[in-house]
Structure formats: C-alpha cells, structure tokens
Amino acid sequence: MIQYLSTTGGTAPVDFETAILDGFAGDGGLYVPERLPTFSLNQLHQWKNLGYTDVAFEVLSLFIDKSVMQAKELKNLLSEAYAPFEKEEVIPMHRLRSRKDTYIMELFYGPTLSFKDIGLAFLVNLVDFFLKRKKERLSIVVATTGDTGPATAYFTAGKTNLDAWVLYPQEFITEEQERQMTTLPHSNVYPVAVSNCPDGGDDLDLVIAKLYANKPFKEKLKLSSVNSINWGRVMMQTVHYIYGYLQVVDTIGDPIDMVVPSGGFGNLCAGGLARNMGLPVGTFVIANNKNACLHRIFSKGQFKKEAIYETPSSAIDILIPYNFWRFLYFQVGMDGAQIRGWISEFKQTGNLQFDQATFEAYRKGFLSYSATDAQTISVIREMYLAEGYLLDPHGAVAAAAAKALSGVLTGKKTLYLNTAHPAKFPEVILKALGANNLPDAATHRSIIAAKKRCQKKYSCHHAHLEEALLAAMENNWDLKMGNETN
Ligand SMILES: *Cc1c(COP(=O)(O)O)cnc(C)c1O
C-alpha cells in the first residue's frame, strides 16, 4: 500500500485517506506518495479504447489500495462525479481544420465551465465519501483566482458533512465567475469577497496558511483544503493527460507535445508526474501570461516573486507556483530536506537561484513561454476567423505559446489544453473580436441563468480578513453543531 510523505520531509508516513482529508501535510509541506506507480506501453494499449472514467479507474487504482476503497466504490464515485458534465465523453478533443496534427483538449465541460471541475468533481466526492464512512464533518477553505471557487462551491453544495468557505479577490475575477459562487441556494457554501488584495489570489493563500497554523481553530473546525495543495487534485489531474494521449495518438509510444496554460503548476505537475509514470509526452510547454514565475524557473533556473499584473487570463495571474515544489521533489531524488532548504531560502530572500544540476534535472522535457496580453487577444481573433473556434483567454495563452515555439516542437502531434469556457470571460472576448455582441460560442445557459438570481456572500477588506474569518467561521460552526456559547 502506498503511504504518503511530505515534500519537506517532516512528517511520519500517513495513509491515503489521511493525506486527502488533511490537505496540507503536518509540517506545512505538500503530501506526495512515497513512490510513483508506473505503467507500461502495453498497459496503455489496453486502455486505448476506454472512456474517460474507465481510464480514470485504471490510473487511480494504481494509487488507491483496495483496502482503502473497493473497486466498485471507486467506480461509483467516478461515475457520480462526472455525471454532471455536459459532454458524454467528459473531455472532448477538437481537431483543428487548418493543422490536422493539432488538437484542443476541452477541459471545460464540467458544471462550472473550467478545468477545475475535473479535479474537484472527484476530490470533493472522495472527501465526502470518507467523511460519511467516518461519520465526521469538516470545513473546506479555498482561495480562488476565479475557477477553483465555483467548482468547489458546486460540488460541495448540499453535501451534509461538508461546509465550504470560498475566498476570492473581488477585483480580480469576472462577474460571471462571482455569480457561479454566490447564486447557489445551499446553506453550506460561504463565498467571501475580499477587497483590496495587493497580490490577487496569492494573498488569500497566505491567510489560509495562517488559519491552518492556528492549531485550536484548525482542530475545532476540522479545516481542510481542496486547493491543488491537496494530493487528490494532482492525482486526478494525471488522468486527462493519459486519456488525451490515448485519444489522439496513432501509434502508442509516439511522443506527443502538450501545451498547458499554467499558474500554480497543479495541472502541469500532474502532467510531469504522468510522464514520469510512463506516458510518452515529448515536450510540455508551460504557457504563462505576463506573470511569468514559471517561465523564469524553467528558462533561467530562477524562482523569484515579482509584482502582479492583471491580465485577460486572470485564472493564471499567480505569483508563486507552489506545486512546482511537488514536482521538483520527484526530480531531485525525493529529498525533503533539500526542498525545505530551498523553500526557506525563498521565504527569506524572495529570489532563489537553482544550481545547474538541479536546473537540468527538472527542466528536461519542458519549454516555457510568457505570452503578452496583445498576443493573447490577437490569437483569440485569429483562431476565430481562421477556424471558427473560440478560445477562452487561457486557451489563448497556450495557443500563443505554441505559435511562438512551433519551430522547436518535434512531437508527432500537439495537444493544447484548453482550460475554460469563453462564456466566463465575455469582456475579453468582445475586445478580441472587436464586437458589440457575444457570439453564441461565448454564452452558456448556466451563466445566463445565474445573472437572474440573487447573490449571497460575505464581504471583507483584506486587512481584516484573518480576524473576520476566525469569527465568522467559528460562529457558523457553533450554530450548525447546535452548541452556541452565549
Ligand atoms: C486554474 C487554471 C489554470 C492554471 O492551472 P494551474 O494548475 O494553477 O497551473 C489555467 N486555466 C484556467 C482556466 C484555470 O482555472
């Protein structure tokens, strides 16, 4: 049975269930499996004609022991999680007309129209499954740059053993995204609009870390996180790389290039691990917008925090890609002490330069690019005119990176991971198309319906967030548990 350790090496091994329910490891690091399972080309052959949830079952079975969960339970959980998705294939692949070797992996047909639905559909249901079995309840706190929040809210809504506190930087997300969180009728979802965040969503991560560090509070409210610090997200996200590969490859074993719009590196950490497990990916392209922390890491070996820019692709306006540490852990021989040293150096100086050997060890098989806002906007327009295909701003960052690097991508095929539906970003689409009205492809009935509902939310200034949350969360917990203390 695979046990779980911390990236920073400071915890005793725990089992899968504990790793999922804790979110963070006890020493503040991220949970990682003590070893990565692998699969062969032969196994890939056997999975070739399976649908998405069946591939997911095969891949997750490599991580989840039968003593933790029966095969039938896992199968049921997967089919329940992906039932609300709009397309029967869950994740369709769209082949471009003008470049037949290029496909778009459409990760946005979940109920809240972004790729976060993929990881959270399964993870929230998994947490709920464990809680029901243990007859416990817990509180989820997440920070969002716009898409994690809606997905967490949707999948948590109505679950009897779970409450979700969803923190978002008010000025950094679209009205469409906000309404996805604030118009649910259920009483176990608490959206919190935080104003005046100087560093966007990254600020909220810091406050969450403080809530976690507050031991009595954490214990009382049973805090957990489903941000991509949670191993369950990353594990689930390995599946779409494998499924996507199987859908588009002609001969199993052929290398395929994949281009991924990236912020926190949760998606690509999973991609990198899928490759370590045996997936024949040629090159992964890390597509950043102007917030180029990952691009600096992969092109210069420099981990440095810079000022935030507001870009059209707001879900990847992220300054510190914390899942990079999780990937790095596997590339440097699973040396937790070394990771801990780097993190503490970064915390002290804000600027870390990796040595050459480490740089080579992690960047092998990756290219990176930082797309400007102008490139992002113009690629949306170009693709729409040439293909009749409407990219969202994040898919556009990927397409812009692929265009800039096309000379050096050598795989037989290229797969762009398209992470959001354009209906979540109408203003960018209008600007890109120079239009006054949205084309049908940029609308969605769920977004239109949410416009006509009342909003329900807490509002708070960033300066008082920690204090305000401590009070509001505890108050609600006491009310729900029926032991008010006045
Ligand atoms: C979260 C998100 C990403 C980035 O994923 P990471 O795992 O943070 O790198 C990209 N696009 C969209 C639309 C997202 O919501």
The ligand as an SDF file (V2000), in Angstrom:
LIG
                    3D

 15 15  0  0  0  0  0  0  0  0999 V2000
   -6.5120   27.1440  -12.5540 C   0  0  0  0  0  0  0  0  0  0  0  0
   -6.4820   27.4400  -14.0050 C   0  0  0  0  0  0  0  0  0  0  0  0
   -5.3170   27.3100  -14.7640 C   0  0  0  0  0  0  0  0  0  0  0  0
   -3.9820   27.0160  -14.1590 C   0  0  0  0  0  0  0  0  0  0  0  0
   -3.8070   25.8050  -13.5610 O   0  0  0  0  0  0  0  0  0  0  0  0
   -2.6240   25.5940  -12.5130 P   0  0  0  0  0  0  0  0  0  0  0  0
   -2.8370   24.2560  -12.0170 O   0  0  0  0  0  0  0  0  0  0  0  0
   -2.7970   26.6580  -11.4640 O   0  0  0  0  0  0  0  0  0  0  0  0
   -1.3470   25.7960  -13.2610 O   0  0  0  0  0  0  0  0  0  0  0  0
   -5.3840   27.5560  -16.1170 C   0  0  0  0  0  0  0  0  0  0  0  0
   -6.5340   27.9380  -16.6950 N   0  0  0  0  0  0  0  0  0  0  0  0
   -7.6720   28.0730  -16.0020 C   0  0  0  0  0  0  0  0  0  0  0  0
   -8.8970   28.4950  -16.7100 C   0  0  0  0  0  0  0  0  0  0  0  0
   -7.6960   27.8190  -14.6440 C   0  0  0  0  0  0  0  0  0  0  0  0
   -8.8340   27.9640  -13.9550 O   0  0  0  0  0  0  0  0  0  0  0  0
  1  2  1  0
  2  3  1  0
  2 14  2  0
  3  4  1  0
  3 10  2  0
  4  5  1  0
  5  6  1  0
  6  7  2  0
  6  8  1  0
  6  9  1  0
 10 11  1  0
 11 12  2  0
 12 13  1  0
 12 14  1  0
 14 15  1  0
M  END
$$$$
